[in-house]
Amino acid sequence: MYALKPETTEDWWEVEALYDLCFAPGREALSSYRLRDGVPPVEGLSSVARDSDGILAGAIRYWPVQIGMHKVLLLGPVAVHPTRQGEGLGSALIRDSLARADENGWLRVMLVGDEPYYKKFGFSRLDGVLMPPPTNPERVLGLNAHAPVWQNVQGKVSRSA
Ligand SMILES: CC(C)(COP(=O)(O)OP(=O)(O)OC[C@H]1O[C@@H](n2cnc3c(N)ncnc32)[C@H](O)[C@@H]1OP(=O)(O)O)[C@@H](O)C(=O)NCCC(=O)NCCS
């Protein structure tokens, strides 16, 4: 059993260590990190999952970004400890936080990731939305939940003002 809770400042470095473990070295060189530099994550949506002993098993973070004048929520990074993968925890973290994002009025959610994994949550390729290079356009995905809100939302993704 895992408890999902909003991430607090005390969780920050533990989550960083989990991401270091789960992602390839140099993860912070990825272009998506340039959109996060100097911008705090979205409060209340970034979450941690701990087991009954309090051990960190997974985490998800969200940042605000912009496409032109449009506010968009950037999902990620999300990671589950290698010994806990395949138990549904990644899905639980994503579904739980997306539900709260919806409640909080975030209509547009995007991410950079593998469509084969994210399509079950309702994500598909976002045409015409450009992440800072080098990003494979096939990995730029948007949540279809409120599909019409993506109409005419095109161009470069930039850091939240
Ligand atoms: C991606 C990740 C968060 C999924 O967490 P998880 O708790 O294992 O996910 P779930 O248990 O909910 O789902 C597991 C299923 O997703 C599949 N899956 C995992 N990563 C996938 C990927 N990149 N592409 C396609 N399918 C994937 C698994 O094969 C498994 O399939 P199954 O249910 O048919 O066996 C986890 O594998 C992880 O931390 N990976 C390393 C970091 C990472 O790549 N993060 C995502 C960045 S885009």
The ligand as a MOL file (V3000), in Angstrom:
LIG
                    3D

  0  0  0     0  0            999 V3000
M  V30 BEGIN CTAB
M  V30 COUNTS 48 50 0 0 0
M  V30 BEGIN ATOM
M  V30 1 C 7.5010 5.1730 -16.5590 0
M  V30 2 C 7.3200 4.7780 -15.0940 0
M  V30 3 C 7.0520 6.0330 -14.2740 0
M  V30 4 C 6.1010 3.8580 -15.0010 0
M  V30 5 O 5.8830 3.5220 -13.6380 0
M  V30 6 P 5.2320 2.1200 -13.2260 0
M  V30 7 O 4.7950 2.2270 -11.8140 0
M  V30 8 O 6.1380 1.0150 -13.5830 0
M  V30 9 O 3.9820 2.1040 -14.2190 0
M  V30 10 P 2.6760 1.2220 -14.1490 0
M  V30 11 O 2.9060 0.0710 -13.1940 0
M  V30 12 O 1.5290 2.0920 -13.9070 0
M  V30 13 O 2.5850 0.6810 -15.6230 0
M  V30 14 C 3.4710 -0.3010 -16.0500 0
M  V30 15 C 3.1880 -0.6040 -17.5040 0
M  V30 16 O 3.6540 0.4810 -18.3250 0
M  V30 17 C 4.5790 -0.0260 -19.2670 0
M  V30 18 N 5.5900 0.9930 -19.5440 0
M  V30 19 C 6.4610 1.5390 -18.6790 0
M  V30 20 N 7.2500 2.4310 -19.3200 0
M  V30 21 C 6.8360 2.4350 -20.6020 0
M  V30 22 C 7.2510 3.1310 -21.7660 0
M  V30 23 N 8.2400 4.0210 -21.7300 0
M  V30 24 N 6.5930 2.8910 -22.9300 0
M  V30 25 C 5.5820 1.9860 -22.9940 0
M  V30 26 N 5.1440 1.2960 -21.9160 0
M  V30 27 C 5.7700 1.5120 -20.7440 0
M  V30 28 C 5.1680 -1.2560 -18.6140 0
M  V30 29 O 5.6960 -2.1320 -19.5840 0
M  V30 30 C 3.9380 -1.8440 -17.9280 0
M  V30 31 O 3.1470 -2.5110 -18.8610 0
M  V30 32 P 2.1300 -3.6970 -18.4100 0
M  V30 33 O 1.1470 -3.0710 -17.4590 0
M  V30 34 O 1.5040 -4.1070 -19.6920 0
M  V30 35 O 3.0120 -4.7220 -17.7740 0
M  V30 36 C 8.5410 3.9800 -14.5530 0
M  V30 37 O 8.7780 2.8860 -15.4110 0
M  V30 38 C 9.8070 4.8050 -14.4360 0
M  V30 39 O 10.0440 5.4330 -13.4190 0
M  V30 40 N 10.6530 4.7980 -15.4810 0
M  V30 41 C 11.9120 5.5160 -15.4420 0
M  V30 42 C 11.6920 6.9980 -15.5270 0
M  V30 43 C 10.8690 7.3670 -16.7560 0
M  V30 44 O 11.1460 6.9200 -17.8570 0
M  V30 45 N 9.8570 8.2250 -16.5310 0
M  V30 46 C 8.9350 8.6380 -17.5740 0
M  V30 47 C 9.5270 9.7320 -18.3600 0
M  V30 48 S 8.6890 9.9760 -19.9060 0
M  V30 END ATOM
M  V30 BEGIN BOND
M  V30 1 1 1 2
M  V30 2 1 2 3
M  V30 3 1 2 4
M  V30 4 1 2 36
M  V30 5 1 4 5
M  V30 6 1 5 6
M  V30 7 2 6 7
M  V30 8 1 6 8
M  V30 9 1 6 9
M  V30 10 1 9 10
M  V30 11 2 10 11
M  V30 12 1 10 12
M  V30 13 1 10 13
M  V30 14 1 13 14
M  V30 15 1 14 15
M  V30 16 1 15 16
M  V30 17 1 15 30
M  V30 18 1 16 17
M  V30 19 1 17 18
M  V30 20 1 17 28
M  V30 21 1 18 19
M  V30 22 1 18 27
M  V30 23 2 19 20
M  V30 24 1 20 21
M  V30 25 1 21 22
M  V30 26 2 21 27
M  V30 27 1 22 23
M  V30 28 2 22 24
M  V30 29 1 24 25
M  V30 30 2 25 26
M  V30 31 1 26 27
M  V30 32 1 28 29
M  V30 33 1 28 30
M  V30 34 1 30 31
M  V30 35 1 31 32
M  V30 36 2 32 33
M  V30 37 1 32 34
M  V30 38 1 32 35
M  V30 39 1 36 37
M  V30 40 1 36 38
M  V30 41 2 38 39
M  V30 42 1 38 40
M  V30 43 1 40 41
M  V30 44 1 41 42
M  V30 45 1 42 43
M  V30 46 2 43 44
M  V30 47 1 43 45
M  V30 48 1 45 46
M  V30 49 1 46 47
M  V30 50 1 47 48
M  V30 END BOND
M  V30 END CTAB
M  END
